Amino acid sequence: MPKDFKVAIVGGGVCGLTCAVALSRRGVPVELFEAAPKFEEIGAGIGIGPNAARVLQDIGVLDEILAKAKESKLNQRTFRFISGMEGHEVLFEYPGNPDDVGLGVHRASFLEALVDLLDPGIAHFNKRCTSVEPVPENSSRYVLHFTDGTTHEADVVLGADGIKSAVRGAITGEPAAARVSFSNTVAYRGLVPWKTLQEAGVKTDLTYRPVCFTGPDKHIILFPIKNGEIINIVAFVANHHIPIGSANLPPGSPWVSQSTQEELLKEYEGWGPDVINTLGCIKEPSKWSIHVVYPLLQTYVKGRIALLGDAAHGMLPHLGAGAGQGLEDAWALAHLLSHPQTNASNIESVLEAYSRMRVSRSQMVWKGSENIGEIYDGCGEHGLTQEGIRKDLDGKWSPVWHHDMQDDLREAIQWLEDTGAHS
């Protein structure tokens, strides 16, 4: 039966586009509004963990993403943790089940795969949302306002507009910046061909599984993309000794800027040869001041408005699970909104079920990501020795990777039945 409501998604990044494809495939009318002139992603590689891969498989888009990524199958294994100092001692190889495989993929490849699956008629570009308000003569509908002066009305609004979300203010009643804090962490990013790294003298094999070089207050994440031809490099520098939100950047400061090789190498002065040789291959690193949603939200919904992805729970990237949480959000919304008993009369309860389903899980991952960064940088309980890293990291990914989203969905639907929203 056709749905008697229409959905507007604000934001056409990884989460918004995934949600649009999932809703469309399940028969829910949807329109997508993207601020940019076309679908595009800033950034480099994105990590898709086993849980996120299952979501993409269920939506029916995993094969297309693998094809765009030039990968024949999921192939990203668990991390090797190596000392970033002289000698590069292997500290820990995180154990994994045979099914604990994911994917490292360039963000552009991910989006290209989804764009090919989306009806182009539902995508609207150059539409930067500034606010969402109830329609004056019908409070059950909303009007979206855009910077170009245009508006759009919808029954349901899904905010996938990132950490600087304009939609979030409609839920919290606060300015968008009120829930955004500097994480005290900077990341230097680059993409380098594996052949170039070999020629530079890098001995550690970076093509088989992700590697984390650990050290005091810093660590480097490296994982292969494009069938091992390119290595995605992210070098982190953090201050774990002050609370998140206590040292925000001056107003107007850019979050992303071009850095220099000299600055990057200075940050890692004194580290071992594989680290220095690797970073020396990044000629023009980009520098990211990582921001997070903090203080955390108590709910992701209000009325018929809901948040997903970074708009709801932007987090540190240290578990490699931030994008995966957004994909889980999109999957959950698609299943709940397309449920046969979901209609215009019970939308608010359905979105409340979504929030009940997602807040505790996504915020568990948020807190785990913060903790894992502390461990990488020598601020864990047991330190940076082999034994210390093993004790602090053992089992950390299990609640992320092995969580059963179908159980969560069954509980959400049961709650809807128990409350009479679904009868």
DAJONOR-V41815 format. One record per residue. N is the residue number from 0. PHI is phi in radians with two decimals (none if undefined). D_FIRST is the distance of its C-alpha to the first C-alpha in whole Angstrom. Layout:
[[N;PHI;D_FIRST] [N;PHI;D_FIRST]]
This chain:
[[0;none;0] [1;-1.07;4] [2;-1.32;6] [3;-1.75;9] [4;-2.53;12] [5;-2.13;14] [6;-1.89;16] [7;-2.01;20] [8;-1.81;22] [9;-1.77;26] [10;1.96;28] [11;-1.99;27] [12;-1.49;29] [13;-0.97;29] [14;-1.29;26] [15;-1.09;25] [16;-1.19;24] [17;-1.06;23] [18;-1.12;20] [19;-1.09;19] [20;-1.11;19] [21;-1.10;17] [22;-1.13;14] [23;-1.04;14] [24;-1.18;14] [25;-1.76;11] [26;1.46;9] [27;-1.68;10] [28;-1.11;12] [29;-2.51;16] [30;-2.17;19] [31;-2.07;22] [32;-2.10;26] [33;-2.07;29] [34;-1.21;32] [35;-1.38;34] [36;-1.23;35] [37;-2.77;33] [38;-1.21;31] [39;-2.76;34] [40;-2.27;35] [41;-1.42;39] [42;1.90;40] [43;-2.20;41] [44;-1.43;40] [45;-2.27;37] [46;-1.68;37] [47;-1.93;34] [48;-1.37;35] [49;-1.00;33] [50;-1.14;31] [51;-1.19;29] [52;-1.10;30] [53;-1.12;27] [54;-1.08;25] [55;-1.12;25] [56;-1.14;25] [57;-1.16;22] [58;-1.17;20] [59;1.69;22] [60;-2.12;24] [61;-1.10;27] [62;-1.07;29] [63;-1.16;29] [64;-1.18;30] [65;-1.04;33] [66;-1.12;34] [67;-1.14;34] [68;-1.41;36] [69;1.05;38] [70;-2.10;38] [71;-1.46;37] [72;-2.87;36] [73;-1.10;36] [74;-2.51;40] [75;-1.49;40] [76;-1.59;42] [77;-1.28;44] [78;-1.32;46] [79;-1.80;50] [80;-1.87;52] [81;-2.23;55] [82;-1.08;58] [83;-1.39;58] [84;-1.57;62] [85;-0.84;65] [86;1.67;64] [87;0.82;61] [88;-1.12;61] [89;-1.30;57] [90;-1.59;56] [91;-2.90;53] [92;-1.99;51] [93;-1.10;48] [94;-1.27;47] [95;-2.51;43] [96;-1.35;41] [97;-0.97;41] [98;-1.53;37] [99;-1.44;38] [100;-2.16;38] [101;-2.33;36] [102;-2.63;36] [103;-1.73;38] [104;-2.49;37] [105;-1.21;38] [106;-1.00;35] [107;-1.09;35] [108;-1.12;34] [109;-1.03;32] [110;-1.15;30] [111;-1.02;31] [112;-1.10;29] [113;-1.30;26] [114;-1.02;26] [115;-1.12;26] [116;-1.74;23] [117;-1.79;21] [118;-1.08;20] [119;-1.06;24] [120;-1.24;22] [121;-1.70;20] [122;-1.71;24] [123;-2.22;26] [124;-1.88;30] [125;0.99;33] [126;-2.08;31] [127;-1.52;33] [128;-1.30;31] [129;-1.88;34] [130;-2.88;32] [131;-2.27;29] [132;-2.39;29] [133;-1.10;27] [134;-1.18;27] [135;-0.93;29] [136;-1.56;28] [137;-2.70;25] [138;-1.21;25] [139;-1.50;21] [140;-2.06;21] [141;-2.20;24] [142;-2.03;26] [143;-1.67;27] [144;-1.86;31] [145;-2.08;32] [146;-1.13;36] [147;-1.46;36] [148;1.57;35] [149;-1.49;32] [150;-2.39;29] [151;-2.62;25] [152;-1.82;23] [153;-2.64;19] [154;-1.46;18] [155;-2.31;18] [156;-2.11;21] [157;-1.99;22] [158;-1.60;26] [159;-2.03;27] [160;-1.70;30] [161;1.34;33] [162;-1.16;35] [163;-1.59;36] [164;-0.85;33] [165;-1.43;33] [166;-1.20;30] [167;-1.00;31] [168;-1.09;34] [169;-1.21;31] [170;-1.65;30] [171;-1.53;34] [172;1.29;35] [173;-2.01;38] [174;-1.04;39] [175;-0.96;37] [176;-1.23;41] [177;-1.14;41] [178;-1.94;39] [179;-2.08;41] [180;-2.32;44] [181;-1.22;46] [182;-1.50;46] [183;1.13;50] [184;-2.30;49] [185;-2.04;49] [186;-2.17;48] [187;-1.77;50] [188;-2.08;48] [189;-2.90;48] [190;-2.09;47] [191;-2.36;50] [192;-1.05;51] [193;-1.04;52] [194;-1.06;55] [195;-1.11;56] [196;-1.14;56] [197;-1.08;58] [198;-1.12;61] [199;-1.45;61] [200;1.70;62] [201;-1.24;59] [202;-1.67;59] [203;-1.17;56] [204;-1.28;54] [205;-1.88;51] [206;-1.73;49] [207;-1.65;48] [208;-2.62;46] [209;-1.09;46] [210;-2.22;49] [211;-2.15;50] [212;-1.50;54] [213;-1.83;54] [214;-3.11;57] [215;-1.09;58] [216;1.07;56] [217;-2.61;54] [218;-2.78;52] [219;-2.23;51] [220;-1.82;48] [221;-2.34;48] [222;-2.56;45] [223;-1.43;45] [224;-2.31;42] [225;0.94;42] [226;1.05;43] [227;1.46;46] [228;-1.33;47] [229;-2.09;47] [230;-1.92;47] [231;-1.46;45] [232;-2.13;48] [233;-2.32;47] [234;-1.87;51] [235;-1.78;50] [236;-2.29;53] [237;-2.35;52] [238;-2.07;54] [239;-1.56;53] [240;-1.77;56] [241;-2.28;54] [242;-1.21;51] [243;-1.03;48] [244;1.61;48] [245;-1.58;51] [246;-2.45;52] [247;-1.18;50] [248;-1.19;51] [249;-1.02;52] [250;-0.93;50] [251;1.53;49] [252;-1.20;50] [253;-1.22;48] [254;-1.44;46] [255;-2.21;46] [256;-2.59;49] [257;-1.45;52] [258;-1.90;54] [259;-2.19;57] [260;-1.05;58] [261;-1.07;61] [262;-1.09;59] [263;-1.10;57] [264;-1.14;60] [265;-1.14;62] [266;-1.06;59] [267;-1.88;60] [268;-1.02;63] [269;1.61;65] [270;-1.40;62] [271;-1.25;63] [272;-1.11;63] [273;-1.15;59] [274;-1.20;58] [275;-1.12;60] [276;-1.16;60] [277;-1.16;56] [278;-1.15;56] [279;-1.18;59] [280;-1.57;57] [281;-1.60;54] [282;-1.25;56] [283;-2.34;54] [284;-1.17;52] [285;-1.57;49] [286;-2.05;49] [287;-2.00;47] [288;-1.55;47] [289;-1.37;44] [290;-1.93;42] [291;-2.33;40] [292;-1.35;38] [293;-2.84;41] [294;-1.06;41] [295;-1.16;38] [296;-1.40;35] [297;-1.49;34] [298;-2.56;30] [299;-1.83;28] [300;-2.43;26] [301;-2.69;26] [302;1.05;24] [303;-1.91;21] [304;-2.02;23] [305;-2.43;24] [306;-1.90;26] [307;-2.53;26] [308;1.16;29] [309;-1.07;32] [310;-1.06;31] [311;-1.60;31] [312;-2.64;33] [313;-0.87;36] [314;-2.36;38] [315;-1.12;41] [316;-1.61;40] [317;-1.23;43] [318;-1.53;41] [319;1.10;39] [320;-2.20;36] [321;-1.10;35] [322;-1.10;32] [323;-1.06;31] [324;-1.16;30] [325;-1.13;28] [326;-1.18;26] [327;-1.09;25] [328;-0.98;24] [329;-1.06;22] [330;-1.08;20] [331;-1.10;20] [332;-1.08;18] [333;-1.10;16] [334;-1.20;15] [335;-1.25;15] [336;-1.24;13] [337;-1.60;10] [338;-0.98;10] [339;-0.97;8] [340;-1.65;10] [341;-1.46;11] [342;-2.59;10] [343;-1.05;13] [344;-1.35;15] [345;-2.14;16] [346;-0.98;16] [347;-1.08;20] [348;-1.17;20] [349;-1.10;18] [350;-1.21;20] [351;-1.10;23] [352;-1.09;22] [353;-1.03;22] [354;-1.11;25] [355;-1.05;27] [356;-1.29;25] [357;-1.87;27] [358;-1.07;30] [359;-1.15;33] [360;-1.18;32] [361;-1.12;32] [362;-1.37;35] [363;-1.08;37] [364;-1.19;36] [365;-0.97;38] [366;-1.19;41] [367;-1.13;41] [368;-1.16;41] [369;-1.10;44] [370;-1.14;46] [371;-1.19;46] [372;-1.11;47] [373;-1.11;50] [374;-1.15;51] [375;-0.97;51] [376;-1.70;54] [377;1.43;56] [378;-1.83;55] [379;-1.33;53] [380;-1.07;55] [381;-1.96;57] [382;1.44;58] [383;-1.74;58] [384;-1.38;60] [385;-0.96;58] [386;-1.15;58] [387;-1.13;57] [388;-1.09;54] [389;-1.08;53] [390;-1.12;53] [391;-1.36;51] [392;-1.76;48] [393;-1.01;48] [394;1.46;44] [395;-1.13;43] [396;-1.56;40] [397;-1.00;39] [398;-1.17;37] [399;-1.42;35] [400;-1.34;35] [401;-1.78;34] [402;-1.24;32] [403;-1.72;29] [404;-1.15;25] [405;-1.12;23] [406;-1.09;26] [407;-1.05;25] [408;-1.13;21] [409;-1.07;22] [410;-1.14;24] [411;-1.12;22] [412;-1.18;19] [413;-1.09;22] [414;-1.10;23] [415;-1.10;20] [416;-1.21;20] [417;-1.13;23] [418;-1.53;23] [419;1.49;20] [420;-1.19;18] [421;-1.89;16] [422;-2.13;16]]
